């Protein structure tokens, strides 16, 4: 999903039949009392699951809504949450069936049914929000509901479908209170571990433990307040003045670089992550970066090492691949193809393309998101240094930024990407597949075939070859340019525990793991 988080998984196991005994929330010793205040620079695009496909929105969804499945910390395969049991039917990976858990109750007091599940998936595809999760369900053909059983029929074999069910795209809503063909305005009502007590756009979400929750979470958490800040500096100020208890996603790079776990008064969690940031190119006819050779020329001019060392002060690692380090199938395809800056090669490519230097194009980024503005300035400097390109920088508010690229209005745009689930597939179809969520206009039959082929392996380790081929093709076509891979930082006051479990990059924000010590 778009970011504006994931402990490295050493291996991905085969997807198997999943089924566990359900849990109903048990009261913890600190369930009541003062709320834990969590600060972030992430934003909420929409409170409706059909209208958002970004890290900030999904962080909230994973607490307020419930999906049939979820992914536990460090887990390599999904486990039941709203479902009692899920499994593929047969061996062709085209039919997936779940039995709904008994006793799941919406805030209205009405019990969840299989029809609600069908309704939730159908409306995501029917609404087709430009910034919604529809592209993630590209292999879903139809959904049937009968009794407490939900059956998904897929258009092609897809071993990763259970993972997709476990994401924010699979959030289950009340068919009586959510419209079927348009986004809901107002609050969020689900059956997750928390209820949304109040919400103020771009400022505050107040969450209360949901005593009626039944699912994978074993113990209720404390009340939580999510505080949203417009930029990293504002988040840092709130942390320094201790007006928040937890700071995550994202403090300024210089603050992150100076964090010391031994400093008194705070707890610091730093972990490897599979969050990445890419520069995407509008490849449509008539656009400045339409020609593959022009995009290849750009690839010859980027110095990731300098970007990571200067703008980010070593808090990120240079990335030379579509799939990050630690994920099955990772390669260094961009380093292999474009090992170091070479202005002469870039110039020859522009000559072959028949275009005159400097090539002029726009570069869009989201304001207030990490060091996006400083990053844009550094990349502009690198690309313009040899006189081959002229870059116009344009910063946008996050929601407007999404609309700009979704509408094909930007020539290039830098966007972070948080893994939807612990499988390399999340870096394939959504980013470079035809009709993918990043809306670059890029379409390659060869790349689409590789994506489809990779989804047919139930043993996910067997898909490694497909992903290596995919990354080589992307390095050749350059619809996207990988920039860096993030590290995961969570800072808490010394009286707060569980910060190390808050996020592991599976799209779940585990607020219920936070405790007062």
N, C-alpha and C positions, 0 to 999 in steps of 0.2 A: 504494500500500500504506500501511498505517497507520504513523505515525511517532510517535515519542514524545519530498532532496538533489537540482541539475540546472542546469547552465549553460544560459542561455536559448538556445533554438534559434530562429534568425531565420525559418526557413521549414521546412515539412514537405514532403518530396518524395513523389512517387507511389511506391507499393509496387511493386517490380519483382521479376522472377525473381532469386533470389540464388544465387550459386555462386562459391566461391573455392578456390584451392589451399590445402590444409590444412597446418598446421605441427605439428611435434613439438617439445616443449620442448628448447631448446638451453641448455646450461649457461651461466650468467652468471659473471662474474669473482668475484662475491661470493655465490655460491649457498650456500656453507657458512659456518659461523662463528656469531657471536652473533646471536640473533634480534632483529628490530625489534619493539619493544613499542608497541602501539597502544592508547590508552585511549578509552573511550566510555561514555556513560550509557545507550546502547541496551541492550535485553535480548533474550534468546533465548526465544521462546515455545515452540518445539519444534525438535528436530533433524530431524524428519520433514517433508519438503516438503508433505505432505498436511495438516499440522496447524498451519501458520503462514502468516500474510499480514500481515507487519509488517516495517519497515525493518531492525531488528536481526537477525531471523532470515534475511531474504533477503540481507543483507550477507554472512553466513556461507555461505549456499547458493551464492552466485555464485562462491565459491572452492573449495568442496568438491564440489559437484555440477556437472553439465554439462547444458545444454539443447540441443535441436537447433540453435537459433539463439542469437545474442547481439547486443548493440548495442555498437558501438565508441565510444570517446570522441567526443562531438560528432556522432555518426552520426544520420541521420534515418530510417534503415531498417535492419532486422536483417540480419546476415550469418551464414553457416554456422559452427557450432561442432562439435557432435556429428554434424551432417549434412554430407554432401558437397554436396548440392544440394537446394533447396526451391523450389516454385513452385505457383501456383494452376493448376488444370486447367480449361481453358475460360475463359469470360469472365463467368460468373455469380457468381463469388466464393463458391461453396458447396462446392468440393472443393479441398483443399490437400494436396500430396504432397511427401514428403521421402525422399531416399535416404540411408541411414545411412553414416557414414564407416567404413572398415575399421580394425581393430586397436585399438578402444577396449576397455580392460580394467578390470574392477572390481577392488577390493582383494582379492577372493577369488581372483583369477587367471582368472575366467571372462570370456570376451569378450562384450561387449554385443551384443544382437540387437534386431531390430525388435519382437519380442514384449515385450522389456523396456520399450520406449517406449510401446507400447500399454498394457501393465500399469500404467505410471506415471500416465498420464492417466486410465485407468479407475478406479484406486483413489482418486484425488483426488475424483472425482464420487461414488464409492460410499461412501467414509467420511463425506463431508459434514460435516467438522468445523465447529463453530460459528465458530471463529476461523481456518479454513483458506481457501485460495484458490479454492474451488469457484465462487463467483459470477463470477469472472473468465472462466470457461469456459462461460458461459451460452449461447453460440451453438454449442457443440460437440454434435453429435448422436451420432456414433459414430467409432470408430477401428478401422482394419483394418491387419494386418501380414502381409506376404507377402515372403519372402526378406529383402532388406535395405531394403524399401520400406514406408513408413508412410503411410497415407492417412487424412485427417481429413474426415469428412462433416459439414457445418454445417447447422444448422436454418434459417438465413437468411443472406443475403449479408453477409459481414463482412471488409472490407478490412483491418481491424486485427488479424485472427487471427494473422498472422506475429509481430506484436509480443507477443502473449499467449504464444505458444510460446516466446519468448525470455526470459520472466520466470521467477521462482522457481516458478511454478505448473507450468512445463514441465520441472522438474528430473527427471532420469532416474535411477531406482533399480534395484537388482538384484532381479528377481522371485523369486530363490531365497532371499533373506535378508530381504525386507520383506513383511509380511503383506498380503494383498489387501483385507481388510475392517476393519482396525483400525490405529491408529498404532503404529509401532515404538518400543520403549523401548530406551535405550542410545545408542550412538554413531551417527555419520553416515558412510556409505560411498558414495562416488560416484566419478566419473571426471574431476573438475575439476582445475584447476592445482595444488591443494593436497590433502593428506590431513589428516584431523583426528587428530592423534596422541594428544591427551588433552583432556578437557573437564570443567570443574567449574562447575555451574550458578551463574549470576550472578557468577562470579569470573574464570574464565580458559578460553580456548580456545587450544591449542597447535597450530600448523599447520606442516607440513613440505611442501616442494615435491614434487609428484608427477612423478617422472621418466618415468612411462608415459603422461602426458597427451598427447593429440593433439587439436588444435583451433585456434581463432582466436588464442589467445595465442602470441606468437612466442618469448618468452624467459622462462625460469623466474625467480622472484623469490627473495628470501632467506627463511629461516625467520621466521615471524611469531608473536607472542603477542598475542592480543586480551584486554585486561584490561577487565572490566566493573565500573563504579562505580555505587553506589546513588543518587548525586545529583551535581549539577554542582560543588558545593563539594569533594567528595571527589576528583573528576577534576582540579579546579584544584590541589588540594594535591599530587596525584601529579605533575602537570606542573611545579609550582614546585620540587619536590624532585628532579626529573628521574628519577623512578623509571619513567617512560615516555618514549618518544622522539617519539611523535605523540599529539596530543590533538584529538579531533573529536567532534561530536555528543554533548554540548554543554557547553561551558564556561559559567559564569554570565554574564548579560548585561553586568554592570559590567566583567568581565574582557574580554569581546569588544569592548566599546566603547573600551577603553583599548589595544587591540592596536596596535602600531606596527611596520610591516615593517622600519623602520630600527633597531629595538632590537637590540643585540648578542646573540648566543647563540641566536637562533631565526629560523625562516623562517615567514612568515605568508602564507597563501593565502586571499583573500577574493574570492568570485565571486557573481554573481547566481544565484538558485536558483528553482525552481518548487515547492519544498516549501511547503505551506500549512497553516494551522490553522483549523479550523471549529468552531462550536458546533452540535451536532446536537440535534434535538428528537424526543422520542417522540410520534408523532402518533396513536397507537392510541386507540380509543374508550375513554372513561372516564378518560383521563389528563389532567392539568391543562392540557397544551398541545395538546390534541386539536383545538381550534377554530383555523382559519387566522387569524382576526382576533386571537386572543391572541398568536400568533406574530408577526403583523405589528406588534402593539403593542410587543413586545420589540425588533423591528428599529428602531423609532423611537427607542429609548433608548440604543443602543450608540454610544460614542465611540471609534472605532478609533484616531484620531490620538493621543488621550491614552494609550490602552493601549500603543501602540508607543513613545511618547516617555517614559513613566514606567516601566512595568514592564520594558520591553525596551531602554530607553535608546538608541533609534534603530537597533538592530541588526536590526530587522524593518521591513517596510513595510505600512501599512494595506492591506487587501484588500477590494474591493467587488464581487467576482465569484466565481462558482464556479470559473472557469478563470483561472489566474494570468496576470499580465503576461508577454508574450513568447511565449505559446502561441497558435496559430491559433484565432481565434474569441473571444479575450478581449474582454470589455466591462466597463462599470462599472454593471451593472444595479442593484445595491443602492444605489449612490450616486444614480443617477437616480431611484430610487423613494423612497429615504429619505435625502435629502441632508444633513440635520442633525437633531440631537436635537429632538424635539417632544413634550413631555409631554401637551399638550392633545389631539393626534391619537391618541396612545396611549390616553388615557383614554376618548375617544369610541369607539374600537374595542372596548374592554372592555365599554362600555355596550351597544354593538350586539350583542355576543356574549352579553349577559345574564349576565355573571359579575361578582362583587363583588370589589373591591380590598380587601386585597392578594391577588393570585393566588399561592398557595404551591406551590413545586416544588423538586425536588432538582437539584443540579448536581454531576456526578461528574467527577473528573479523576485522572490517574495521578500518584502521588507520586514525587518524585525525577526527574521528566522536565522538564528545563529549568526555566523559571520558572512551571510550571503552577499551583502553590499561590498565588503572588503574583498571577498573572493571574486566578485564580478570585476572589480577594478584591476585586480592582479591578472586575471585572464585576459582582459582587454589589453593590458600592457604587453603581455606575452604575444598576443595575436597581431598586434599592431607594430611590434618592434622591427620587423623586416619590411614594413610598407606594403605587405600583401593584402591586409584586411583593414577595414575601418569599422569599428564596433560601436553601436549606439546602445548605451545601457538604459534600461527602464525598470524601475522598481514598482511593485504593486502590492496592495493589501492582499492577504492570502486568498480569500474567497474570489476576489476579482482576478487574481493571478491564475487561478484554476480555470476560470471562464475564458481568459485570454488564450491560453494554450488549447483548451478544449474546442474553442472556435477557430483554431488554426490561424490566429492573428499574429503570432510571434514567429520570428525566423529561427530563434534558438532560445532555450530556457533551461535553467539549472534547477533540478528537483531532487530531493532526497527520496530514497525508497527503503521502506522497512519491510522485511520479509512477512508475507501473509501467513506463512506456515513453514516448518522446517524441511523444505524440499526445494531443490534447484528449479523446479517448475515455476515457482513464484517469480523468478527472474527471466523467464522465457516469454510465454504468451502475453502477459500483461505489458511487457516492455517493448518487445519487437515483433510480436505476432500481428497478423493482419487484423485491423480493428482494435488493437490494444489500447489500454487505458491512457497511454501517454500521447496518443493522437498525433504522431509525427507524419502520418500519411504514408509511412513505409510499408511496403507489402512485397514479400518474397515467397514464391511458391516453395522454394527449396527450404527456407527457414521454417515455414509452416509445416512442411513434411517432417522436419526434424523434431519440432515440438510435439506433433501428433505421435511420432514414433516413440519418443521418450515417455509418453503417458501410458504406453501399452505394457510397460514393465512393472509387474506387481512387486518384484524385488527391485527396489529403487536403485540399488548399487549397479544394476545391469544397465541403467540409463546413462551411465557416465560417458560412454562413447558418443551418444547422440548429443549430449551437452557440449562435449569438446568440439564436435563438428559445428554446432550452432555458434559457439563463440568465435571460431575461425571465420565463419561467414559474416558475422556481425563486424569483426575487425576489418574485413574487406569492404563491406558496404557502408559502414560508419553512419547508421541512422542515430546512433547514440555514442557518446564518448565517456567512458568511466573516468571519474576523477579521484575519489577517495573512499576508504572504508572507515567507518567510525569506531570509536570505543564507547562503552556504556558507562556513564557516570551517574551515580546517585549520591547525594550528600544529605545527611540527616543530622539533627541535633542528637546529643549523646543519650537522651532519654527515649529515643525512638528506635525500635528494632524492626527487622524485616526488610530494610531498604534493599538488601542484596537480592531479594526475591521479587521485587516490584515488577521488573520487566526482563524478559529473556528473548525478545524478538519474535515471539510466536503470535503477535497481535493481541495478546492478553495483558492487561494492566492490572496486576494483582493487588488492588488496594486493601483487600481483606487480610493480606499478610503483614500489614503495618500494625505495630503495637506500641503501647507506652510501657517502658520498663520501670 
